[in-house]
């Protein structure tokens, strides 16, 4: 027992009080062993945490370097082997507007930006039936030249010039571009 060694070194062993001293010194020594063990475990835990942080940092940096090299390799391979054109890509169809469509678009543009028009209003200006003009309005709306507006006039929808229609009309009315 370590308390016997400590007490014999001090020279207390052999008295009547030696049993009490033996118990007290033994409790103190075992308490110090427990405290020293806890300190050692705490230091060991800190050491393991530090080493694991170094390992995780090294793994992260290595993976980042690997990803960087992989990305450069992929980019080089893409330069060497360009992709073939996909057959899924469909070119935008060319929309041809006839004279009626252009006349309807001009009529809607003449009303001014933000003002609405309908097939019966345009039919008053042109010598056509409102149903023919309505088809032209729907075609222009489908091609984003006109926007449909809430409300109707005599069963026909109201339309106004869209931003694309405004840009088209501005470009079409420039000198040298009208055909």
PEBELUR-V875864 format. One record per residue. N is the residue number from 1. SS is DSSP state (H for helix, E for strand, C for the rest). Layout:
# PEBELUR-V875864
n;ss
N;SS
N;SS
This chain:
# PEBELUR-V875864
n;ss
1;C
2;H
3;H
4;H
5;H
6;H
7;H
8;H
9;H
10;H
11;C
12;C
13;C
14;C
15;C
16;C
17;C
18;H
19;H
20;H
21;H
22;H
23;H
24;H
25;H
26;H
27;H
28;H
29;H
30;H
31;H
32;H
33;H
34;H
35;H
36;H
37;H
38;H
39;H
40;H
41;H
42;H
43;H
44;H
45;H
46;H
47;H
48;H
49;H
50;H
51;H
52;H
53;H
54;H
55;H
56;H
57;H
58;H
59;H
60;H
61;H
62;H
63;H
64;H
65;H
66;H
67;H
68;H
69;H
70;H
71;H
72;H
73;H
74;H
75;H
76;H
77;H
78;H
79;H
80;H
81;C
82;C
83;C
84;C
85;C
86;C
87;C
88;C
89;C
90;C
91;C
92;C
93;C
94;C
95;C
96;C
97;C
98;C
99;H
100;H
101;H
102;H
103;H
104;H
105;H
106;H
107;H
108;H
109;H
110;H
111;C
112;C
113;C
114;C
115;C
116;C
117;E
118;E
119;H
120;H
121;H
122;H
123;H
124;H
125;H
126;C
127;C
128;C
129;C
130;H
131;H
132;H
133;H
134;H
135;H
136;H
137;H
138;H
139;H
140;H
141;H
142;H
143;C
144;C
145;C
146;E
147;E
148;E
149;E
150;E
151;E
152;E
153;E
154;C
155;C
156;E
157;E
158;E
159;E
160;E
161;E
162;C
163;H
164;H
165;H
166;H
167;H
168;H
169;H
170;H
171;H
172;H
173;C
174;C
175;C
176;C
177;C
178;C
179;C
